[in-house]
Amino acid sequence: MAKSTKTTFRIQFHNSGKIYELHAHEVSQSHMAGFIEIGQIIFGEQSKLLIDPAEEKLKTEFANVKHTYIPHHSIIRIDEVEQCGKNRILDSDGSTITSFPGSTIVPHSS
């Protein structure tokens, strides 16, 4: 007998100058024109010893969200994946590294 498993999707989209990457079991065209509907967002286990601050921020942001609606123009890509990865927030260039805030003035020698 075949084991029934839920389909898992990885969704990447732009939000507030960042790239969000979420994993969910439901992705569909919304009844609201111009939106993609995402439901059953998947988060890692609560019992992990190491805490990922980006995933914790996403858990807080999407706590008690039954479905979220992302505008079509914000979607980068939607992939059907074999396994669920980490939900994360990336800089707009795709990196997870943020530069240290500081002066951009470079002194020049005369």
C-alpha atoms as a printed R data frame, in Angstrom:
    type eleno elety resid chain resno       x      y      z
1   ATOM     1    CA   MET     A     1   0.000  0.000  0.000
2   ATOM     2    CA   ALA     A     2   1.403  3.405 -0.990
3   ATOM     3    CA   LYS     A     3   2.001  5.919  1.746
4   ATOM     4    CA   SER     A     4   0.121  9.174  1.139
5   ATOM     5    CA   THR     A     5   2.214 12.298  1.625
6   ATOM     6    CA   LYS     A     6   1.395 15.932  1.251
7   ATOM     7    CA   THR     A     7   2.956 17.916 -1.553
8   ATOM     8    CA   THR     A     8   5.517 20.444 -0.351
9   ATOM     9    CA   PHE     A     9   6.208 23.738 -2.102
10  ATOM    10    CA   ARG     A    10   9.044 26.254 -1.695
11  ATOM    11    CA   ILE     A    11   7.812 29.786 -2.416
12  ATOM    12    CA   GLN     A    12  10.169 32.739 -2.897
13  ATOM    13    CA   PHE     A    13   8.779 36.276 -2.985
14  ATOM    14    CA   HIS     A    14   9.780 39.897 -2.436
15  ATOM    15    CA   ASN     A    15   8.561 41.592  0.756
16  ATOM    16    CA   SER     A    16   9.803 44.907  2.220
17  ATOM    17    CA   GLY     A    17  13.084 44.883  0.294
18  ATOM    18    CA   LYS     A    18  13.897 41.296  1.315
19  ATOM    19    CA   ILE     A    19  13.374 37.898 -0.277
20  ATOM    20    CA   TYR     A    20  11.209 35.583  1.792
21  ATOM    21    CA   GLU     A    21  11.462 31.823  1.297
22  ATOM    22    CA   LEU     A    22   8.597 29.796  2.783
23  ATOM    23    CA   HIS     A    23   7.649 26.135  2.634
24  ATOM    24    CA   ALA     A    24   3.966 25.218  2.524
25  ATOM    25    CA   HIS     A    25   1.601 22.402  1.628
26  ATOM    26    CA   GLU     A    26  -0.948 24.574 -0.198
27  ATOM    27    CA   VAL     A    27  -0.323 26.986 -3.081
28  ATOM    28    CA   SER     A    28  -3.058 28.081 -5.451
29  ATOM    29    CA   GLN     A    29  -4.469 30.884 -7.531
30  ATOM    30    CA   SER     A    30  -6.494 33.103 -5.204
31  ATOM    31    CA   HIS     A    31 -10.094 34.106 -5.804
32  ATOM    32    CA   MET     A    32  -8.837 37.670 -5.323
33  ATOM    33    CA   ALA     A    33  -7.493 38.780 -8.699
34  ATOM    34    CA   GLY     A    34  -3.718 39.187 -8.831
35  ATOM    35    CA   PHE     A    35  -2.843 37.108 -5.748
36  ATOM    36    CA   ILE     A    36  -1.363 33.671 -5.005
37  ATOM    37    CA   GLU     A    37  -2.822 31.959 -1.928
38  ATOM    38    CA   ILE     A    38  -0.440 30.108  0.399
39  ATOM    39    CA   GLY     A    39  -1.720 27.864  3.191
40  ATOM    40    CA   GLN     A    40  -0.377 25.351  5.702
41  ATOM    41    CA   ILE     A    41   3.011 27.042  6.098
42  ATOM    42    CA   ILE     A    42   5.568 24.541  7.421
43  ATOM    43    CA   PHE     A    43   7.945 25.478 10.233
44  ATOM    44    CA   GLY     A    44  10.778 23.457 11.811
45  ATOM    45    CA   GLU     A    45  10.454 21.494 15.004
46  ATOM    46    CA   GLN     A    46  10.020 23.413 18.250
47  ATOM    47    CA   SER     A    47  12.455 21.136 20.104
48  ATOM    48    CA   LYS     A    48  15.595 22.130 18.156
49  ATOM    49    CA   LEU     A    49  18.519 23.164 20.293
50  ATOM    50    CA   LEU     A    50  19.729 25.859 17.883
51  ATOM    51    CA   ILE     A    51  17.339 28.669 17.064
52  ATOM    52    CA   ASP     A    52  17.418 30.334 13.651
53  ATOM    53    CA   PRO     A    53  16.506 34.033 14.158
54  ATOM    54    CA   ALA     A    54  15.132 34.368 10.608
55  ATOM    55    CA   GLU     A    55  12.813 31.400 11.032
56  ATOM    56    CA   GLU     A    56  11.722 32.676 14.455
57  ATOM    57    CA   LYS     A    57  10.897 36.062 12.863
58  ATOM    58    CA   LEU     A    58   8.849 34.286 10.197
59  ATOM    59    CA   LYS     A    59   7.077 32.164 12.827
60  ATOM    60    CA   THR     A    60   6.126 35.340 14.667
61  ATOM    61    CA   GLU     A    61   5.065 37.141 11.492
62  ATOM    62    CA   PHE     A    62   2.918 34.244 10.274
63  ATOM    63    CA   ALA     A    63   1.618 33.061 13.687
64  ATOM    64    CA   ASN     A    64  -2.083 32.234 13.530
65  ATOM    65    CA   VAL     A    65  -2.159 32.870  9.748
66  ATOM    66    CA   LYS     A    66  -4.463 30.378  8.086
67  ATOM    67    CA   HIS     A    67  -3.754 31.586  4.520
68  ATOM    68    CA   THR     A    68  -1.604 34.412  3.201
69  ATOM    69    CA   TYR     A    69  -2.076 36.166 -0.127
70  ATOM    70    CA   ILE     A    70   1.002 37.266 -2.072
71  ATOM    71    CA   PRO     A    71   0.663 39.598 -5.093
72  ATOM    72    CA   HIS     A    72   1.633 37.981 -8.430
73  ATOM    73    CA   HIS     A    73   4.293 40.611 -9.113
74  ATOM    74    CA   SER     A    74   6.068 39.772 -5.809
75  ATOM    75    CA   ILE     A    75   6.479 36.071 -6.575
76  ATOM    76    CA   ILE     A    76   9.959 35.043 -7.738
77  ATOM    77    CA   ARG     A    77   9.316 31.320 -8.073
78  ATOM    78    CA   ILE     A    78   7.339 28.384 -6.729
79  ATOM    79    CA   ASP     A    79   8.966 24.937 -6.656
80  ATOM    80    CA   GLU     A    80   7.501 21.569 -5.734
81  ATOM    81    CA   VAL     A    81  10.178 19.951 -3.554
82  ATOM    82    CA   GLU     A    82  10.835 16.507 -2.114
83  ATOM    83    CA   GLN     A    83  11.771 17.719  1.371
84  ATOM    84    CA   CYS     A    84  11.008 20.785  3.397
85  ATOM    85    CA   GLY     A    85  13.976 23.109  3.898
86  ATOM    86    CA   LYS     A    86  14.414 26.063  6.227
87  ATOM    87    CA   ASN     A    87  12.192 29.085  5.931
88  ATOM    88    CA   ARG     A    88  14.393 32.139  5.677
89  ATOM    89    CA   ILE     A    89  14.683 35.813  4.868
90  ATOM    90    CA   LEU     A    90  17.399 36.843  2.411
91  ATOM    91    CA   ASP     A    91  18.747 40.228  1.381
92  ATOM    92    CA   SER     A    92  17.421 41.371 -1.984
93  ATOM    93    CA   ASP     A    93  20.633 40.180 -3.676
94  ATOM    94    CA   GLY     A    94  19.913 36.643 -2.393
95  ATOM    95    CA   SER     A    95  22.554 36.524  0.335
96  ATOM    96    CA   THR     A    96  21.913 35.865  4.002
97  ATOM    97    CA   ILE     A    97  24.802 38.142  5.007
98  ATOM    98    CA   THR     A    98  24.048 41.712  5.994
99  ATOM    99    CA   SER     A    99  26.847 44.244  5.863
100 ATOM   100    CA   PHE     A   100  27.883 45.895  9.110
101 ATOM   101    CA   PRO     A   101  26.331 49.363  9.376
102 ATOM   102    CA   GLY     A   102  28.869 52.137  9.238
103 ATOM   103    CA   SER     A   103  30.249 55.025  7.319
104 ATOM   104    CA   THR     A   104  30.616 54.690  3.582
105 ATOM   105    CA   ILE     A   105  33.052 57.586  3.439
106 ATOM   106    CA   VAL     A   106  36.501 56.396  2.446
107 ATOM   107    CA   PRO     A   107  39.322 58.777  3.370
108 ATOM   108    CA   HIS     A   108  41.714 59.458  0.539
109 ATOM   109    CA   SER     A   109  45.326 60.426  0.924
110 ATOM   110    CA   SER     A   110  46.623 63.654 -0.598
